C-alpha cells in the first residue's frame, strides 16, 4: 500500500468511528508502526484534513466535516454488492429494505465503467420463501440485541428436547448456511449459542438487561474463543 492509499484508508478509518481511536489501535488496524501513524496524521493535517487529536485519547474527525466523494475500486464494489444481496437473502425484512435502498444510493454515484461492472457481476443469491420464518426470527433477535431486551424462548436442543429459557441476546453470528445467537442464559448462568432454526417460540420481554465486564460479546470472544472483538 503506497502513502496516498494509506492516507485515504486512515481518513476512512477515522470517519467510520464516533469516538477517538489511539495511534496504537490505528497502527494495529492498518498494519503499520505507531511512528508511521504519527507521520500520516501530520500529513493529513498539513493537507487540510481536520483531524483532531488529544494525548492519551486519540484521533478523530468530527462528523460535520466534509469528505470528497467516494470512489470504489471494482473489487470494493463487488464486495458491497455481494454483501448487500446476502443481507437481503439471509437477514430480516427491515434490514433487507435498508440494503435495497443502500444499493440504489451506491449505484447512483458510480462511474459508467463501474455501472457496467455492476451489471455484469456474476453472483446470484436467491431469496427463498422457505426462509421467511427464519427471517422473522432474525428480525426479532436483531431488535432484542440492539435494544437489549431479554427474550423468553422455547428452544429445541440436538435431541429435540424442549426447554424454556430467559436469555440475554448479545450478538448474532453468521456461519456458512446458518445463524446462531450468542446469549447469556439465565437458566444455565453461562454463555450459550442458539441456532435460529431451533427456536420454537420467541417473546421479547419488556425487561432490559445490562452488559457487564463479565457478560458481553467482547468478554465471550476473549474468554471462550480467545480472540478480540473485531467490532
Secondary structure, DSSP 8 states (H G I E B T S, - for coil): --HHHHHHHHHHHHHT-SS-B-HHHHHHHHTS-HHHHHHHHHHHHHTT--EEEETTTEEEE-TTS--------HHHHHHHHHHHHHHHHHS-HHHHHHHHHHHHHHHHT--HHHHHHHHT--------GGGHHHHHHHHHHHHHHHHTEEEEEEEE-TT--EEEEEEEEEEEEEETTEEEEEEEETTTTEEEEEEGGGEEEEEEEEEE----SSSSHHHHIIIII------
